Amino acid sequence: MDFVTKLNQAIERNNSLLCVGMDPTEAVLPKGEDLYSRLLTWARDLIDQTKDLVCCYKPNIAFYEQFGPKGLRAFQDIVREIPEDIPLLLDAKRGDIGSTAEAYAKACYRWFKANAVTLSPYLGRDAIQPFVEDPEKAVFVLVQTSNPSAAEVQQHGNPPLFELVARISQTWGNPGQIGLVVGATKPEALERVREICPEAWILAPGVGAQGGDLRLALEAGLRKDGLGMIVPVSRSVMNAPDPRAAAAALRDEINQIRSEVAAVRSEPAPVAVGVETLEKRGYGELIDGLFDTGCVKFGNFTLSSGKQSPVYLDLRRLVSFPSVLDLAVEAYVDALLKLQYDYIAGVPYAALPIASIAASKLKQPMVYSRKEVKTHGTGQQVEGVFEPGQRAVLVEDVITSGGSLLTAADALSAVGLVADQAVVLVDREQGGVASLADKGISVHPVLTFSQILDRLYQGGKISAEIHLMIKTYLVEG
């Protein structure tokens, strides 16, 4: 049984998102001379008191290593005491080059019987791959940790490093295999990671002794289905006079907040995405940047379809404005993370730079179809290295009728690639999405032109007359 299946069954059976940590210190162990027996007795008692209240157990290997060989021997026997139907999430934070990672994975899975392991992403995919070769195993990648100095590294850069790790890590294993560690002490990071990875499981340490706010953490990190989070608590349960009572109280508090969050989320959503929602997604700044750099133009233009238009989107200008280009790429990456594919396929010409940067950020291979057939060299219509039958996701700037996307899809299909999905920055809302759907191509727009117009109008960048005129054109044109 794979980790997520076992986890979901434990959650349903025990009605719990609580994970109890098993991190012994000398102070919590019962009295006695034999260290091995003291560790085993302590662990058995903790498991017996909480096994019907938790979704998983999370022992940190360091707390057993500190006791030397006897501690590790006790740990091997302790994991056998955990009921078979409760997952073991081993907190090891391993992370090293391929051959060393393979050795770590063997130790965690073969000797310590872990169903999932926490890992450091600093060395990239190589450090993760050996841990996800078995489809029944899962990993939890450190993204934003709960310790006070984490921001020195994890929030450095633009976008911050923790966001980059959250995005890239989703390509390192099968869906369900890659979980994320995001501290409950960082609710703003939890919210952002949930936006980037809407389906991922998040391990959120920091509630209890570290001072994380349980309500804020759950509001920020829960998925729409009320799941997707594991709340690990160690000292607040282990060191309590009555560990069972402490665990039960925490489980019930988590469930109460889950119910309240679900009630709020069940309220009817607005029909249209408003400016506030755009801001929350981080797209308000992108729209302003597109306008300020002249990528959104108003006037009289002839589109590639031959139609006349009073508004035009020209993303080719973005290569001269790196800060806005970054915002656009991040928006595409958000959409691409939700899809399954083998290649990113840029559509010439405006989307090629964006597709290239997105492919680099996601560490995914790229192909692209040429607008004109080469009369020299290899004469290839599609550039890149690929195998027939592999799947490509098209990346385009804007969709009107869908003609350019269909042409690119046909070119890819002609060489054996499957091109049945696309991501575009802007949908002009003039029938292109529906037209391509009829041809078997699903299009995923980041924005609609109506959202762009509403943002620009409410920000005072266009007049009410232009706002109304363009809205009317989009409906009638």
Summary of the structure (lengths in Angstrom):
residues: 477
radius of gyration: 25.8
end to end distance: 53.9
largest distance: 87.8
contacts: 1622
relative contact order: 0.08
helix: 46%
strand: 19%
